[in-house]
Amino acid sequence: MARDAHYHFTVKGNQPTLQADIALLFDGRGAPDYSEVTQPDHDRIETRRIWCNSALNAYLDFPHVGQVFLVEREVFHKKSQKLTREIALGITSRPAEQANAQRLLTINRGHWAIENSCHYIIDWNYDEDRSRISKGNGPENMTRLRRFAVGVIKMFAKGKTSVTEKMQQLNRYIRLVFDYLRMTQNSIRGVTPSLKG
């Protein structure tokens, strides 16, 4: 892209046509373009496989498509002897010349880790998995608001305290939230230093 910035998205149900097109492309997939097995960790052995393709680039109604991909994540749990499998479809602006299958799998692993971490934080602090909001765009809108809130709280925390501890502190001093976001007419400049710990 013009500014050397690229996107890398996981395609989900909120893009049903795009999701269906990519799924159809990989429906009869053969051997993966790249696969890796991680070292056993916490009694788990994880295998990741990726298939990449640029055949849909001109067809998809999506800007700057470089290629689409399918990632399969297979986890063998040694204690229970169970095998779990997850599949993710994705799209990126990086063409194959800039990002081969191995590179895309590495990028995807980073995104997966961030998403899992964010989901854990949201579920732990907001009990999202037990939310009763279920109509229309409500669940998606609430998830976005919660993610925004976690992002703001992480800025407050600056890695010195956990999100939970920072939420408890900000619950006691609501004014700090408004000052930090400059949402009050008399916001205190330089409020950040008073948010330590």
NUTIDREN-829868 format. One record per residue: x, y, z of N, C-alpha, C in turn; residue number from 0. Coordinates in steps of 0.02 Angstrom, whole numbers, plus 50000, padded with zeros to 5 digits. Each point is the difference from the previous one (the first is absolute). Layout:
NUTIDREN-829868
[[X Y Z] [X Y Z] [X Y Z] NUM]
...
This chain:
NUTIDREN-829868
[[50042 49941 50000] [49958 50059 50000] [50044 50062 50000] 0]
[[49970 50058 49987] [50039 50060 49989] [50044 50019 50059] 1]
[[49977 49990 50061] [50038 50020 50059] [50036 49942 50033] 2]
[[50008 49945 49965] [50032 49941 50028] [49965 49972 50061] 3]
[[49936 50014 50006] [49959 49972 50054] [49956 49946 49971] 4]
[[49992 49946 50035] [49960 49944 49974] [49949 49978 50052] 5]
[[49947 49969 49976] [49951 49972 50045] [50003 49923 49998] 6]
[[49975 49970 50053] [49998 49927 50008] [49939 49986 50043] 7]
[[49946 49977 49969] [49937 49991 50037] [49979 49927 50002] 8]
[[49969 49981 50055] [49965 49937 50003] [49929 50014 49977] 9]
[[49975 49961 49953] [49933 50010 49972] [49950 49958 50040] 10]
[[49949 50034 50026] [49952 49966 50043] [49930 50008 49972] 11]
[[49950 49981 50040] [49931 50000 49977] [49971 50068 49984] 12]
[[50033 50055 50023] [49973 50066 49984] [50016 50020 49928] 13]
[[50038 49958 49964] [50013 50009 49928] [49981 49934 49966] 14]
[[49935 49983 49998] [49979 49934 49977] [50019 49984 49928] 15]
[[49994 50049 49955] [50017 49987 49929] [50074 49987 49992] 16]
[[50040 50043 50031] [50073 49992 49997] [50020 49933 50031] 17]
[[49971 49984 50057] [50015 49937 50034] [49982 49940 49956] 18]
[[49942 50003 49968] [49978 49945 49957] [50045 49992 49939] 19]
[[50021 50056 49970] [50044 49998 49941] [50067 49968 50017] 20]
[[50029 50019 50056] [50066 49973 50020] [49993 49926 50018] 21]
[[49946 49984 50037] [49989 49930 50020] [49993 49955 49938] 22]
[[49964 50024 49950] [49989 49962 49939] [50066 49988 49963] 23]
[[50043 50051 49999] [50065 49994 49967] [50041 49943 50031] 24]
[[49998 49994 50066] [50041 49950 50034] [49962 49936 50015] 25]
[[49941 49992 49972] [49958 49942 50015] [50035 49933 49985] 26]
[[50032 49994 49943] [50033 49938 49983] [50075 50005 50007] 27]
[[50023 50034 50052] [50072 50013 50008] [50040 49936 50007] 28]
[[50059 50003 49972] [50045 49943 50005] [50049 50009 50057] 29]
[[50063 49988 49986] [50053 50008 50051] [50008 50074 50017] 30]
[[50015 50016 50063] [50008 50071 50018] [50063 50030 49968] 31]
[[49999 50067 49994] [50058 50035 49974] [50057 50002 50051] 32]
[[49981 49996 50063] [50050 49998 50054] [49966 49972 50062] 33]
[[50038 49964 50041] [49974 49977 50064] [50057 49999 50051] 34]
[[49981 50005 50063] [50050 50000 50054] [49969 49966 50061] 35]
[[50043 49968 50038] [49980 49968 50063] [50038 50034 50056] 36]
[[49964 50026 50049] [50033 50034 50055] [50027 49949 50050] 37]
[[50048 50021 50040] [50026 49958 50053] [49945 49986 50051] 38]
[[49996 49939 50028] [49948 49985 50049] [50001 50051 50057] 39]
[[49941 50028 50016] [49994 50051 50051] [49936 49988 50038] 40]
[[50004 49998 50066] [49942 49988 50043] [49962 49937 49977] 41]
[[50038 49947 49986] [49970 49936 49979] [49960 50006 49936] 42]
[[50020 50046 49957] [49965 50008 49936] [50051 50000 49943] 43]
[[49981 49971 49945] [50041 50003 49939] [49956 50035 49948] 44]
[[50026 50055 49973] [49960 50040 49954] [50030 49997 49930] 45]
[[49958 49988 49951] [50020 49999 49930] [49961 50054 49963] 46]
[[50036 50042 49963] [49967 50052 49960] [50016 49988 49927] 47]
[[49948 50006 49959] [50008 49992 49927] [49969 50060 49966] 48]
[[50029 50021 49944] [49972 50057 49963] [49998 49985 49926] 49]
[[49946 50022 49969] [49992 49997 49928] [49990 50072 49977] 50]
[[50035 50021 49947] [49996 50069 49975] [49981 49998 49926] 51]
[[49967 50054 49977] [49980 50002 49930] [49986 50071 49979] 52]
[[50018 50018 49939] [49986 50067 49973] [49949 49997 49944] 53]
[[49967 49943 49990] [49952 49992 49945] [49940 50046 50005] 54]
[[49982 50022 50061] [49942 50043 50009] [50015 50075 49998] 55]
[[50063 50018 49991] [50019 50071 50005] [49958 50046 49957] 56]
[[49990 49983 49937] [49961 50044 49955] [49925 49992 50011] 57]
[[49979 49946 50029] [49929 49985 50009] [49970 50033 50062] 58]
[[50037 50000 50054] [49973 50025 50064] [49989 50075 50000] 59]
[[49944 50020 50030] [49985 50071 50007] [50030 50024 50066] 60]
[[50066 50004 50001] [50037 50018 50060] [50062 50037 49977] 61]
[[50018 50056 50032] [50057 50039 49975] [50068 49968 50011] 62]
[[50043 50006 49951] [50071 49982 50005] [50012 49927 50021] 63]
[[49961 49954 49975] [50008 49929 50018] [50066 49974 49972] 64]
[[50041 49970 50043] [50062 49969 49978] [49993 49924 49995] 65]
[[49964 49971 50048] [49985 49929 49999] [49952 49984 50057] 66]
[[49969 49942 49994] [49957 49975 50053] [50033 49937 50028] 67]
[[49978 49980 50060] [50032 49942 50031] [49951 49963 50045] 68]
[[50017 49938 50014] [49964 49959 50048] [50052 49972 50048] 69]
[[49988 50009 50065] [50045 49973 50051] [49962 49947 50040] 70]
[[50032 49943 50007] [49971 49946 50041] [50046 49991 50061] 71]
[[49969 50002 50058] [50037 49992 50063] [49974 49937 50034] 72]
[[50044 49953 50008] [49983 49935 50029] [50039 49992 50066] 73]
[[49964 49985 50054] [50032 49993 50065] [49986 49931 50028] 74]
[[50053 49964 50017] [49993 49934 50032] [50014 50009 50074] 75]
[[49950 49983 50041] [50007 50005 50073] [50022 49932 50026] 76]
[[50061 49997 50025] [50029 49935 50019] [49963 49968 50058] 77]
[[49980 50039 50049] [49967 49970 50059] [49933 49969 49982] 78]
[[49959 50037 49963] [49933 49975 49983] [50000 49959 49935] 79]
[[50056 50002 49964] [50005 49966 49935] [49948 50026 49949] 80]
[[49979 50063 50009] [49952 50030 49955] [50036 50044 49948] 81]
[[49969 50003 49942] [50027 50040 49945] [49947 50053 49984] 82]
[[50021 50064 50003] [49954 50054 49981] [50026 50033 49937] 83]
[[49954 50027 49960] [50020 50030 49937] [49960 50065 49989] 84]
[[50035 50053 49982] [49969 50063 49984] [50023 50022 49930] 85]
[[49955 50031 49964] [50017 50025 49933] [49985 50075 49999] 86]
[[50045 50038 49971] [49990 50072 49992] [50014 50019 49927] 87]
[[49956 50040 49973] [50009 50026 49932] [50025 50071 50006] 88]
[[50041 50022 49952] [50026 50067 50005] [50015 50031 49933] 89]
[[50015 50064 50003] [50017 50040 49941] [50055 50049 50019] 90]
[[50045 50012 49954] [50055 50046 50013] [50016 50041 49937] 91]
[[50027 50058 50011] [50021 50042 49944] [50071 49981 49977] 92]
[[50034 49958 50038] [50068 49981 49982] [49999 49948 49944] 93]
[[50031 50015 49943] [50004 49950 49946] [50049 49945 50019] 94]
[[49997 49945 49964] [50044 49943 50015] [50073 50018 49998] 95]
[[50019 50048 49957] [50071 50020 49996] [50024 50033 50065] 96]
[[49954 50031 50037] [50019 50033 50063] [49988 49956 50061] 97]
[[49954 49953 49994] [49985 49957 50057] [49982 49930 49975] 98]
[[50047 49955 50007] [49987 49931 49981] [49958 49966 50054] 99]
[[49984 49937 49990] [49956 49964 50047] [50028 50000 50071] 100]
[[50066 49990 50007] [50030 49997 50066] [49992 50068 50036] 101]
[[50012 50054 49963] [49994 50067 50029] [49928 50014 50020] 102]
[[49952 49982 49958] [49930 50011 50016] [49978 49961 50061] 103]
[[50026 49939 50007] [49983 49960 50059] [50028 50032 50064] 104]
[[50060 50029 49995] [50030 50034 50057] [49958 50061 50019] 105]
[[49980 50039 49950] [49958 50059 50013] [49934 49979 50032] 106]
[[49970 49947 49972] [49936 49976 50026] [50006 49976 50072] 107]
[[50055 49966 50016] [50010 49976 50069] [50001 50058 50048] 108]
[[50032 50055 49981] [50000 50060 50042] [49931 50029 50010] 109]
[[49960 50003 49946] [49932 50025 50004] [49958 49956 50045] 110]
[[50008 49934 49992] [49962 49952 50040] [50015 50008 50074] 111]
[[50064 50009 50016] [50020 50008 50070] [49970 50064 50029] 112]
[[50001 50055 49961] [49972 50063 50024] [49925 49993 50011] 113]
[[49966 49968 49952] [49927 49992 50005] [49982 49957 50060] 114]
[[50036 49946 50011] [49986 49956 50058] [50012 50037 50065] 115]
[[50054 50040 50002] [50016 50038 50060] [49946 50051 50015] 116]
[[49978 50035 49947] [49948 50051 50008] [49934 49967 50023] 117]
[[49983 49943 49970] [49938 49966 50020] [50004 49979 50073] 118]
[[50058 49975 50022] [50007 49978 50069] [49990 50059 50048] 119]
[[50032 50057 49983] [49994 50059 50043] [49928 50023 50004] 120]
[[49966 50002 49942] [49930 50023 49998] [49955 49952 50039] 121]
[[50010 49935 49990] [49957 49952 50034] [50012 50002 50075] 122]
[[50063 50006 50021] [50017 50000 50071] [49972 50062 50035] 123]
[[50006 50059 49968] [49980 50062 50032] [49927 50019 49987] 124]
[[49971 49978 49945] [49932 50019 49984] [49952 49939 49997] 125]
[[50028 49940 50011] [49959 49939 49998] [49960 49996 49935] 126]
[[50034 50016 49945] [49967 50006 49935] [49966 49936 49977] 127]
[[50029 49943 50014] [49971 49937 49977] [49931 49987 50030] 128]
[[49984 50033 50056] [49934 49990 50031] [49954 50059 49986] 129]
[[50019 50045 49954] [49959 50058 49984] [49933 49977 49971] 130]
[[49947 50035 50019] [49932 49983 49975] [49981 50042 49939] 131]
[[50045 50044 49978] [49985 50041 49942] [50005 49955 49939] 132]
[[49944 49994 49963] [50000 49952 49945] [49963 50023 49937] 133]
[[49969 50058 50002] [49958 50021 49943] [50038 50048 49954] 134]
[[49988 49991 49935] [50027 50046 49950] [50075 50006 50003] 135]
[[50024 50062 49998] [50072 50015 50002] [50025 50010 50072] 136]
[[49956 49988 50049] [50018 50011 50070] [50063 49965 50022] 137]
[[50006 49933 49989] [50061 49966 50023] [50064 50027 49970] 138]
[[49998 50014 49934] [50060 50026 49966] [50017 50070 50025] 139]
[[49948 50042 50009] [50012 50068 50024] [50029 50000 50071] 140]
[[49974 49957 50043] [50026 49997 50069] [50072 49975 50000] 141]
[[50015 49950 49957] [50069 49976 49996] [50047 50056 49980] 142]
[[49979 50040 49952] [50043 50056 49977] [50010 50051 50056] 143]
[[49946 50016 50037] [50007 50047 50055] [50046 49972 50054] 144]
[[49993 49935 50015] [50043 49970 50051] [50073 50000 49977] 145]
[[50012 49985 49936] [50069 50001 49975] [50029 50071 50003] 146]
[[49958 50050 49984] [50023 50069 50005] [50018 50016 50072] 147]
[[49956 49980 50047] [50013 50013 50070] [50064 49967 50024] 148]
[[50011 49938 49979] [50062 49965 50020] [50061 50036 49971] 149]
[[49995 50024 49938] [50055 50037 49970] [50016 50063 50039] 150]
[[49949 50037 50020] [50010 50061 50040] [50031 49982 50067] 151]
[[49973 49948 50032] [50026 49980 50066] [50073 49978 49995] 152]
[[50018 49966 49945] [50070 49980 49991] [50045 50062 49994] 153]
[[49974 50053 49968] [50039 50063 49996] [50011 50028 50070] 154]
[[49948 49997 50041] [50007 50023 50069] [50051 49959 50038] 155]
[[49995 49934 49991] [50043 49954 50038] [50073 50004 49980] 156]
[[50014 50011 49936] [50068 50005 49973] [50043 49941 50021] 157]
[[49970 49940 50005] [50038 49940 50015] [50021 49993 50072] 158]
[[49983 50049 50043] [50021 49997 50071] [49951 49964 50044] 159]
[[49936 50000 49980] [49949 49964 50038] [49957 49961 49952] 160]
[[49962 49953 50025] [49956 49961 49958] [49938 50041 49983] 161]
[[49963 49977 49950] [49938 50034 49980] [49951 49999 50059] 162]
[[49996 49944 50035] [49954 49994 50057] [50017 50052 50055] 163]
[[50065 50005 50017] [50021 50047 50052] [49986 50072 49978] 164]
[[50014 50015 49936] [49989 50067 49975] [49925 50017 49999] 165]
[[49958 49951 49983] [49927 50012 50000] [49977 50017 50071] 166]
[[50026 49964 50049] [49981 50013 50070] [50021 50070 50020] 167]
[[50061 50020 49980] [50024 50067 50017] [49957 50054 49967] 168]
[[49985 49990 49935] [49960 50050 49964] [49928 50002 50024] 169]
[[49975 49945 50027] [49933 50001 50030] [49997 50046 50060] 170]
[[50055 50007 50035] [50003 50044 50058] [50011 50072 49980] 171]
[[50032 50012 49942] [50017 50068 49978] [49976 50010 49928] 172]
[[49934 50003 49991] [49970 50006 49933] [50026 50063 49964] 173]
[[50011 50053 50037] [50022 50063 49970] [50063 49990 49957] 174]
[[50044 49956 50021] [50062 49988 49962] [49986 49975 49930] 175]
[[49947 49960 49992] [49982 49975 49934] [49981 50058 49955] 176]
[[49957 50044 50024] [49977 50056 49960] [50057 50049 49985] 177]
[[50044 50010 50048] [50057 50044 49989] [50046 49971 49947] 178]
[[50013 49936 50006] [50046 49968 49952] [49973 50004 49929] 179]
[[49935 49992 49991] [49968 50002 49934] [49983 50071 49979] 180]
[[50017 50050 50042] [49985 50071 49986] [49925 50011 49987] 181]
[[49959 49969 50043] [49928 50003 49991] [49968 50052 50047] 182]
[[50041 50037 50037] [49973 50051 50044] [50029 50067 49979] 183]
[[49962 50053 50012] [50024 50067 49980] [50062 50019 50038] 184]
[[50005 49979 50061] [50058 50019 50041] [50046 49940 50011] 185]
[[50013 49963 49945] [50044 49942 50006] [50068 50022 50027] 186]
[[50027 49957 50042] [50065 50014 50030] [50054 49980 49951] 187]
[[50040 50047 49975] [50054 49984 49955] [50053 49959 50038] 188]
[[50031 49955 49965] [50053 49960 50031] [49973 49954 50054] 189]
[[49939 49975 49990] [49970 49958 50052] [50033 49931 50004] 190]
[[50032 49979 49947] [50027 49932 49997] [50045 49982 50059] 191]
[[50048 50044 50023] [50042 49979 50056] [49963 49981 50063] 192]
[[49940 50029 50012] [49963 49983 50061] [49965 49933 49995] 193]
[[50006 49967 49942] [49967 49936 49991] [50045 49941 50016] 194]
[[50057 50012 50028] [50047 49945 50013] [49971 49951 50049] 195]
[[50019 49934 49986] [49989 49947 50047] [49930 49983 50015] 196]
